[in-house]
Amino acid sequence: MADVYADLGAWALAKLRATPAVTNLVMDDLLLEAGDLTAEALTEAQETRREAGETDRVLAVVVQDTGEQELVASCAVFIYDRYGYATIRTVREAVITALVNRPALLVRDACVNQVKYAGRSGHAIDRLLDLDFERVNFSGAIIAERDIYS
């Protein structure tokens, strides 16, 4: 039986953690849910990367569930790095490949039949944490077995 997830964000996080093409591009397994990333974890990942000379891996990937509206579920994936934008681009493409055109089973007897790429922010800078990042958005229409959303 397939796994069932609370929301599209939880599904995306599980999918990314199970995709070597993504995990191999992230330092210290920092594939996290929104709210779990700390400045200390970023510093540790950066030190590990410096010591290993692995500049082809980003510092962290964070998944945020962005809710459901009008029977459309959505989530965002944030890719963080302090080595510039080139590495972020590579990880972005791996993330899109891992998530797009896949089904997601959700609670309440519902599913997203096909997750879609819904745009990206482009290069941005988080001044508080001194990070380059990009936000990649995903969404999909919710199909419910019964009228549990009314």
C-alpha positions as CSV (number, residue, x, y, z in Angstrom):
1,M,0.0,0.0,0.0
2,A,1.2,3.5,-0.8
3,D,2.1,6.0,1.9
4,V,-0.5,8.7,2.8
5,Y,0.6,12.2,3.7
6,A,-1.0,15.0,5.7
7,D,-0.4,17.5,3.0
8,L,1.5,18.2,-0.2
9,G,4.5,19.6,1.7
10,A,4.9,16.4,3.7
11,W,4.7,14.3,0.5
12,A,7.3,16.5,-1.2
13,L,9.7,16.2,1.7
14,A,9.4,12.4,1.8
15,K,9.9,12.2,-1.9
16,L,13.0,14.4,-1.9
17,R,14.5,12.5,1.0
18,A,14.0,9.3,-1.0
19,T,15.6,10.6,-4.2
20,P,19.4,10.1,-4.4
21,A,19.6,12.6,-7.3
22,V,18.6,15.3,-4.7
23,T,20.1,13.9,-1.5
24,N,23.5,13.6,-3.1
25,L,23.5,17.4,-3.8
26,V,22.7,18.5,-0.2
27,M,25.3,18.8,2.6
28,D,24.7,16.8,5.9
29,D,21.3,15.6,4.8
30,L,19.8,19.0,5.5
31,L,16.5,18.2,3.8
32,L,14.1,19.8,6.3
33,E,10.6,20.9,6.9
34,A,10.0,24.6,7.2
35,G,10.9,25.8,10.7
36,D,13.5,23.2,11.3
37,L,16.5,25.0,9.7
38,T,18.9,26.7,12.2
39,A,21.8,29.0,11.7
40,E,24.0,26.5,13.6
41,A,23.1,23.7,11.1
42,L,23.9,26.0,8.2
43,T,27.3,26.9,9.7
44,E,28.1,23.2,10.4
45,A,27.2,22.3,6.8
46,Q,29.3,25.1,5.5
47,E,32.3,24.0,7.6
48,T,31.9,20.4,6.5
49,R,31.8,21.5,2.9
50,R,34.9,23.6,3.2
51,E,36.8,20.8,4.8
52,A,35.7,18.3,2.1
53,G,35.9,20.7,-0.8
54,E,32.4,19.8,-2.0
55,T,31.3,23.0,-3.7
56,D,28.8,21.1,-5.9
57,R,26.4,20.6,-3.0
58,V,24.0,23.1,-1.5
59,L,23.8,23.8,2.3
60,A,20.1,23.0,2.7
61,V,16.7,22.3,1.1
62,V,13.6,23.2,3.0
63,V,10.0,22.2,2.2
64,Q,7.0,24.3,3.2
65,D,3.4,23.3,2.8
66,T,1.6,26.3,1.5
67,G,-1.9,25.1,2.0
68,E,-5.0,24.2,0.0
69,Q,-7.3,26.6,-1.7
70,E,-10.3,25.8,-4.0
71,L,-9.2,22.1,-4.1
72,V,-5.6,22.9,-5.1
73,A,-2.8,21.8,-2.8
74,S,0.5,23.6,-2.9
75,C,4.0,23.6,-1.4
76,A,7.3,25.4,-1.9
77,V,10.8,24.1,-1.9
78,F,13.6,26.5,-0.8
79,I,17.1,25.8,-1.9
80,Y,19.8,27.6,0.3
81,D,23.5,28.1,-0.3
82,R,26.4,30.5,0.4
83,Y,28.4,29.6,-2.7
84,G,26.4,31.5,-5.3
85,Y,23.5,30.6,-7.6
86,A,25.1,28.1,-10.0
87,T,24.8,25.2,-7.5
88,I,21.2,26.2,-6.6
89,R,20.3,25.9,-10.3
90,T,21.6,22.3,-10.4
91,V,19.6,21.3,-7.3
92,R,16.5,23.1,-8.6
93,E,16.4,20.9,-11.7
94,A,16.9,17.7,-9.6
95,V,14.0,18.8,-7.3
96,I,11.7,19.6,-10.2
97,T,12.5,16.2,-11.8
98,A,11.8,14.4,-8.5
99,L,8.4,16.0,-7.9
100,V,6.7,16.9,-11.2
101,N,4.2,14.6,-12.8
102,R,3.9,12.3,-9.8
103,P,0.8,11.5,-7.7
104,A,0.5,12.2,-4.0
105,L,-1.9,10.4,-1.7
106,L,-3.3,12.7,1.0
107,V,-5.3,12.2,4.2
108,R,-9.1,12.6,4.1
109,D,-9.4,10.1,1.2
110,A,-7.9,12.5,-1.3
111,C,-5.0,12.7,-3.7
112,V,-3.2,14.9,-6.1
113,N,-3.2,13.0,-9.3
114,Q,-0.4,14.9,-10.8
115,V,1.9,17.4,-9.1
116,K,2.8,20.4,-11.3
117,Y,5.7,22.9,-11.4
118,A,4.1,26.2,-10.5
119,G,7.0,28.7,-11.0
120,R,10.0,29.9,-9.1
121,S,11.3,33.0,-7.5
122,G,14.7,33.2,-9.3
123,H,17.8,34.2,-7.3
124,A,17.1,35.9,-4.0
125,I,19.1,36.7,-0.9
126,D,18.2,36.1,2.7
127,R,20.0,38.9,4.5
128,L,19.3,37.6,8.0
129,L,21.1,34.3,7.4
130,D,23.4,35.7,4.6
131,L,22.2,33.1,2.1
132,D,21.5,32.8,-1.6
133,F,18.2,31.0,-2.2
134,E,15.5,30.1,-4.7
135,R,11.9,29.2,-4.0
136,V,10.3,26.6,-6.3
137,N,6.5,26.2,-6.2
138,F,4.5,23.1,-6.8
139,S,0.7,22.5,-6.9
140,G,-1.9,20.0,-7.9
141,A,-5.6,19.6,-8.1
142,I,-7.1,17.7,-5.2
143,I,-9.3,14.7,-6.1
144,A,-11.5,13.6,-3.2
145,E,-13.3,10.2,-3.0
146,R,-16.1,11.9,-1.2
147,D,-17.2,15.4,-0.3
148,I,-15.0,15.7,2.8
149,Y,-13.9,19.2,1.9
150,S,-17.3,20.8,2.2
